[in-house]
Amino acid sequence: MSRKSKRSLKEKFALKNSLAKEALSEFLGTFILIALGCGCVGQAVLSRGAHGGPMTVSLGFAMAVTIAVYVSGGVSGGHINPAVSLAMCVTGRLKWTKLPIYTLAQFLGAFVGAAAVFGIYYDAFMEYSNGKLEVTGPNATAHIFATYPAPYLSLINGFADQVMSTAVLLLAIFAIFDTRNNSVPKGLEPIVVGLLIVVLTCSLGMNSGCAMNPARDLGPRLFTAIAGWGMEVFTAGNNWWWVPVVAPMLGGVLGAMIYIVLIEIHHSDTQPVEENDVHDCQCSQRQICRELGAPSFSPGDVELALSYCKQYSLYLKSQRYFLFALPVCSAMHTEEGIWRGFCRYWEII
């Protein structure tokens, strides 16, 4: 496809609203999570263990998370989980006005992902239980899509299980993306999050499947209620359905706050700015300004930006262009559109 054709398609179909872009990103990311993750469970269950087991399910869901975050992370942050989005809002990393949109997109993505798994394995479902879709019993298949408690598990114990597992999930996610801690090399964060999922499912998955994600559980559960399993999906397990919806939301906020209180707020307020990094910033900003047709910063502007960054500890090696972009964008007397474009070029705003 020629560059002109690509430009024409972009002009016709590209969304202008940033929130709409983020919603589509969360929808697609959560769809991938459920289609691949529940697909792994379906393959293991419907083959009666011949093509999978607990370990393949754990690894499959982990890699599904990794791929989903890679797909959606650059646009919306790759939350793919309302518990993550809520924790981001509570800690000031996401605007509250975005939470309902993110959550809706995540639930819809999970619902459609479950529908895709059912469609792909429809014949296998029919053969497995002679055409009857069961929630409990030896031929149960509802647990392919949503979590259900072990027979011994009480609601209180199950609630605590989900709070703890999701708290650990968010605590670790905040650590993984904390560039002032022992940060993961940029671009490898989704892989480490996937490894985190493996550990959590292997260590805390026995009680109820380690949902840790209200969208991952409720979206597919709603699909099964509509697709033929009936309302038993909500009454099974002593009305278990609400536990993996409410508990992860509380656990996610708890885990995020634990990390902030015990680790993040104790980071040093100042971080050194190396001379080579300053030189790289100055060289890069000149090159970008030429590409965008924007006037270059004067030496005084760069010094002003550096002073702002030193004062507010904004300097991060992995985000060195943050060093000058925000203060200069707010201070320079140039056309707003030029500097908005400049900042967006580096994904600052």
Helices and strands as residue ranges (DSSP letters): H 3-13, H 18-46, H 54-76, H 82-90, G 96-98, H 99-120, H 122-128, G 142-144, H 155-176, H 189-204, H 214-224, I 225-229, H 232-239, G 240-242, H 243-262, G 264-266, H 275-292, H 299-312, G 317-319, H 322-331, H 336-345
